[in-house]
């Protein structure tokens, strides 16, 4: 009896895995947009993507592994494994990928994600709760974003400010909110020149980008620019080589 039960069970498990994959794709295909906010047209869901997408994909992956199959690694999983998990980061690959989808045109998506990661690498060691300083665990401020007008698309998401090193920085309530706030800043910031960052990302003018973000006249800028550019090139190259 066992000889014919095992093949049938294998087929049923495979069919279930495929069904879960279809369901997870349907749930996670696109974040649900909220009404746009002014001219920024920012689509920021108030939390992470639907949990069914992640749980469905994980179950499907587990079932396929039982059957001897190995699912291809997702971009979020690749970012987690390669860069974020070694830092015990409060950022996740899902957050980075989601911000790329929400805040950048499809033709510049990889550049946007590489810029996003390079900023986090230079500012808070990729969201490392120890190396990144208090701004990471206490404020979910992964890009060392200073406080300013609460009427900016990123400032309005904050729940206040935090004082570190004699300066005031934005404080966001959750890691997802902090990650999205940085994505908003890169899309429509800075406050003094709205939309400049995204234009610089599209044109790959990295000198002006880092000079604006860090401050070209701030001591240590040259070192910062070289380090930022090294990180950007690394992230961009590795994402490309991995097929993302």
C-alpha positions in Angstrom: 0.0 0.0 0.0 2.8 2.4 0.8 4.3 2.1 -2.7 1.3 3.9 -4.3 0.5 6.3 -1.4 3.8 8.0 -1.5 3.6 9.2 -5.1 0.1 10.5 -4.6 1.1 12.3 -1.4 4.1 13.9 -3.3 1.8 15.1 -6.1 -0.7 16.6 -3.5 2.1 18.3 -1.7 3.5 19.8 -4.9 0.1 21.0 -6.0 -0.4 22.6 -2.6 3.0 24.3 -2.9 2.1 25.7 -6.3 -1.2 27.0 -5.0 0.5 28.7 -2.1 2.9 30.4 -4.5 0.0 31.7 -6.6 -1.7 33.0 -3.5 1.4 34.7 -2.2 2.1 36.3 -5.6 -1.4 37.6 -5.7 -1.1 39.1 -2.2 2.4 40.5 -2.6 2.3 41.7 -6.1 1.7 45.3 -5.3 1.4 47.3 -2.1 -2.0 48.8 -1.6 -1.6 52.6 -2.2 -3.1 55.2 0.0 -4.4 58.5 -1.4 -1.6 60.6 -2.7 -0.3 63.4 -0.5 -0.1 66.7 -2.4 2.1 66.6 -5.5 4.4 64.0 -4.0 2.0 61.2 -4.9 3.4 58.9 -2.2 2.0 55.5 -1.9 2.9 54.4 1.7 0.9 51.6 3.3 0.8 52.1 7.1 2.6 48.7 7.7 4.5 45.9 6.1 3.2 44.0 3.0 0.3 41.6 3.7 1.5 38.9 6.0 -0.1 36.2 3.8 2.5 36.9 1.1 5.4 36.1 3.3 3.8 33.2 5.1 2.5 31.7 1.9 5.9 31.9 0.2 7.6 30.4 3.3 5.2 27.5 3.4 5.6 26.9 -0.3 9.3 27.0 0.0 9.3 24.5 2.9 7.0 22.1 1.0 9.1 22.2 -2.1 12.3 21.5 0.0 10.5 18.4 1.3 10.0 17.3 -2.2 13.7 18.0 -3.1 13.2 21.3 -4.8 14.9 24.5 -4.0 13.2 27.8 -4.6 15.1 30.7 -6.1 16.1 33.2 -3.5 14.1 36.4 -3.6 15.7 39.8 -3.7 14.6 40.6 -0.1 16.1 37.3 1.1 19.3 38.1 -0.8 19.6 41.5 0.8 18.9 40.0 4.2 21.5 37.2 3.9 24.2 39.3 2.2 24.1 42.5 4.1 21.5 43.0 6.8 21.4 39.9 8.8 25.2 40.0 9.6 24.5 43.4 11.2 21.5 42.2 13.2 19.8 45.1 11.4 16.4 46.4 12.3 16.0 47.0 8.6 14.9 44.1 6.5 15.2 43.2 2.8 11.4 43.4 2.5 11.6 47.1 3.6 14.3 47.9 1.1 12.6 46.2 -1.8 9.2 47.8 -0.8 10.7 51.3 -0.8 12.2 50.6 -4.2 8.8 49.8 -5.5 7.0 52.6 -3.8 9.3 55.5 -4.3 11.3 55.0 -7.6 10.4 54.6 -11.2 10.9 51.0 -12.5 13.8 52.1 -14.8 15.9 53.4 -11.8 14.7 50.9 -9.2 18.1 49.1 -8.8 19.9 52.4 -8.5 17.4 53.6 -5.9 17.9 50.5 -3.7 21.7 50.7 -4.0 21.5 54.4 -3.0 19.2 53.6 -0.1 21.5 50.9 1.1 24.6 53.1 0.7 23.0 55.8 2.7 22.1 53.4 5.5 25.6 51.8 5.4 27.4 55.2 5.8 25.0 56.6 8.3 24.0 53.7 10.6 26.0 50.7 9.5 23.0 49.3 7.7 20.7 49.8 10.6 22.9 48.0 13.0 21.4 48.5 16.5 24.9 48.6 18.1 27.2 50.2 15.5 24.4 52.6 14.3 24.1 54.3 17.6 20.9 55.4 19.4 19.2 56.6 16.3 18.6 53.0 15.2 16.9 51.3 18.2 15.5 54.5 19.8 14.3 56.4 16.7 14.3 53.9 13.7 16.2 56.7 11.9 18.3 54.6 9.5 19.6 57.5 7.4 20.5 60.0 10.2 17.8 62.4 9.0 17.9 65.6 11.0 14.6 67.1 12.2 13.0 70.0 10.4 9.6 70.9 9.2 6.9 68.5 10.3 5.0 69.3 7.1 7.4 67.3 4.9 6.3 63.9 3.6 8.8 62.2 5.9 8.5 64.6 8.8 4.8 64.1 9.1 5.4 60.4 9.8 7.5 61.1 12.8 6.4 61.0 16.4 8.8 63.6 17.6 12.5 64.1 17.8 15.5 62.7 19.6 18.6 64.5 20.8 21.9 62.8 20.0 25.3 64.5 19.8 23.8 67.9 20.5 21.5 67.8 17.5 17.8 67.0 16.9 16.9 64.0 14.7 13.6 62.7 13.6 12.1 59.8 15.6 9.7 57.3 13.9 7.5 54.8 15.7 8.4 51.6 14.0 11.1 50.2 11.8 8.7 50.1 8.8 7.8 53.7 9.3 11.4 54.8 9.6 12.3 52.8 6.5 9.5 54.3 4.5 10.4 57.8 5.7 13.9 57.5 4.3 12.3 56.3 1.0 10.1 59.4 1.0 13.1 61.6 1.6 15.0 60.1 -1.3 12.0 60.5 -3.6 10.9 64.0 -2.9 13.6 65.6 -0.7 15.5 67.5 0.4 13.2 70.0 1.9 15.2 72.9 0.5 15.1 71.5 -3.1 12.2 69.1 -3.4 12.7 66.3 -5.9 16.5 66.9 -6.2 17.6 63.5 -4.7 15.6 61.5 -7.2 16.9 63.6 -10.1 20.4 63.0 -9.0 19.8 59.3 -8.7 18.4 59.2 -12.2 21.4 61.2 -13.6 23.9 59.3 -11.4 25.4 62.6 -10.1 26.8 61.1 -7.0 29.1 64.0 -6.1 26.1 66.4 -5.9 24.0 63.7 -4.1 26.5 63.1 -1.3 27.4 66.8 -1.1 23.7 67.6 -0.6 22.9 64.7 1.8 26.0 65.0 3.9 27.1 68.5 3.3 29.9 69.4 0.9 31.3 71.9 3.4 31.0 69.6 6.4 34.4 68.3 7.8 35.0 64.8 6.6 33.0 65.1 3.4 35.6 63.9 1.0 36.1 60.7 3.1 32.3 60.3 3.3 31.9 60.6 -0.5 34.6 58.0 -1.2 33.1 55.6 1.3 29.6 56.2 0.1 30.6 55.6 -3.6 32.4 52.4 -2.7 29.3 51.1 -0.9 27.0 52.2 -3.8 29.1 50.4 -6.4 29.2 47.3 -4.3 25.5 47.2 -3.7 24.7 48.0 -7.3 27.1 45.4 -8.7 26.0 42.6 -6.4 22.3 43.2 -7.0 23.0 43.1 -10.8 25.0 40.0 -10.5 22.3 38.3 -8.5 19.8 39.1 -11.2 17.8 41.8 -9.4 
